[in-house]
């Protein structure tokens, strides 16, 4: 599961970088919040979760980890598309932004629960 999180995080890194590059070239920065969210919730958050799951494999095999992965990776793209549409004037997409951001937050709460419940300190060698 850790590698799955790391690989999808790299996809978000590329998307965020390309969006930033495009905004810089065109000098149109209306999508700056989308750029920031893709990099923070996609690249940084999922990359760190991947490292946590890689270092603590017991946490990576739980249902919490699987639900976190799917809620985050279904919610985040919908959230970003909806946010981009709202920022460019399509206010009717606000319900999509709300529902999809709730999915991401629930995924993050599941990650927090997984860390708190399933990551234990190492047992000292005898």
PyMOL commands that set and color helices and strands:
alter all, ss='L'
color gray80, all
select helices_A, chain A and resi 2-26+32-55+57-60+63-87+91-118
alter helices_A, ss='H'
color red, helices_A
deselect
rebuild
show_as cartoon
